[in-house]
Amino acid sequence: MIHRILPDDKTHWLKLRSTNINSTEVSALFGLSPYQTEFELYHRHVSELQVDFTETDRTRWGTRLQNSIAEGIAEDQGWEVREAKEYIYDDELKMGSSFDYMLLDKRYHDPKEDAAILEIKNVDGMAFRDGWIEDEEDGTIEAPPHIELQVQHQMALTGLKKAYIGAFIGGNKVVLIERDADDEIIESIRNKIKEFWQRVQDKNPPSPDFKHDMDVISKLYGYAAPGKVIESNEEINKWAKKYKRVSDVIKKLEVRKDEYKAHILTQIKDAEKVSGDLFSITASMVGPSSYEVNREGFRMFRINWRKAKSEKTKS
């Protein structure tokens, strides 16, 4: 059953989101999210795992500019829009979404019905170049897959058949992408969400993406039982050897880096700055200071390699 709720505040909104797969998360189920993996999403629900989100200037300004971008697009297109403050969710499928704006149906003298979704994106110029696909022949543009899935997810919940992705590029260009509801994609989204909740029910976590899930794994295994010792095995041996090889390379590179720094310092001597054609160097003084740090407990990780018996004998 579909529910529409106007959240009381941000805390209420976060609580509503926490029990559903939301439109900004669904791409993780397809392995297409640039922000999280399905492994992380699973453990957020099963373990109530909290992964910190650090707000950046880009995300902060994106939120601030969202209304202006939407109003500007509406003015250019001759549209009437409303800010979508509701949260919509399907309590059976545990599928939910928030929205940016709704385009109102102008067939009515006093428009009251939503005609389409308007999803706003404030996009850096380089991010647009690298992540959006523009067809040189016909000029059509595709948003990154996670955004395309986002609006299909939103149309599935609202029942609306049309959505627009309004992207403000590099602070001076608007790209407007029209999308129709795709029944095949929507069915795939629903199936992926069903499979995800079945995993949760069966306590069957997806495999981690070890390149991207280090923070999640560290939080999951952030506790060490005092005095507990286990024997190594082939799998631990394999990864410990790989870890050592990489650590040795890093140590050698750190020594090499210090060597190069020493060469530079002998050349610049007491100069505070160096200006070059391709770079600049800042080597200014940082005054002495003292400060107190309250640090939370954490799990220390270190591998100590034992010398081979032959090496011990020689020494």
Stockholm file with secondary structure:
# STOCKHOLM 1.0

chainA/1-315         MIHRILPDDKTHWLKLRSTNINSTEVSALFGLSPYQTEFELYHRHVSELQVDFTETDRTRWGTRLQNSIAEGIAEDQGWEVREAKEYIYDDELKMGSSFDYMLLDKRYHDPKEDAAILEIKNVDGMAFRDGWIEDEEDGTIEAPPHIELQVQHQMALTGLKKAYIGAFIGGNKVVLIERDADDEIIESIRNKIKEFWQRVQDKNPPSPDFKHDMDVISKLYGYAAPGKVIESNEEINKWAKKYKRVSDVIKKLEVRKDEYKAHILTQIKDAEKVSGDLFSITASMVGPSSYEVNREGFRMFRINWRKAKSEKTKS
#=GR chainA/1-315 SS CEEEECCSSHHHHHHHHHTSEETTTGGGGGTCCSSCCHHHHHHHHHSCCCCCCCCCHHHHHHHHHHHHHHHHHHHHHTCCEEECCCEEEETTTTEEECCSEEEECTTSSSCCSEEEEEEEEEECHHHHHHHSEECTTTCCEECCHHHHHHHHHHHHHHCCSEEEEEEEETTTEEEEEEEECCHHHHHHHHHHHHHHHHHHHHTCCCCCCTTTCHHHHHHHTCCCCTTCCCCCCHHHHHHHHHHHHHHHHHHHHHHHHHHHHHHHHHHHTTCSEEECSSCEEECCCCCCCCCCCCCCCCCCCCCCCCCCHHHHHHC
#=GC SS_cons         CEEEECCSSHHHHHHHHHTSEETTTGGGGGTCCSSCCHHHHHHHHHSCCCCCCCCCHHHHHHHHHHHHHHHHHHHHHTCCEEECCCEEEETTTTEEECCSEEEECTTSSSCCSEEEEEEEEEECHHHHHHHSEECTTTCCEECCHHHHHHHHHHHHHHCCSEEEEEEEETTTEEEEEEEECCHHHHHHHHHHHHHHHHHHHHTCCCCCCTTTCHHHHHHHTCCCCTTCCCCCCHHHHHHHHHHHHHHHHHHHHHHHHHHHHHHHHHHHTTCSEEECSSCEEECCCCCCCCCCCCCCCCCCCCCCCCCCHHHHHHC
//
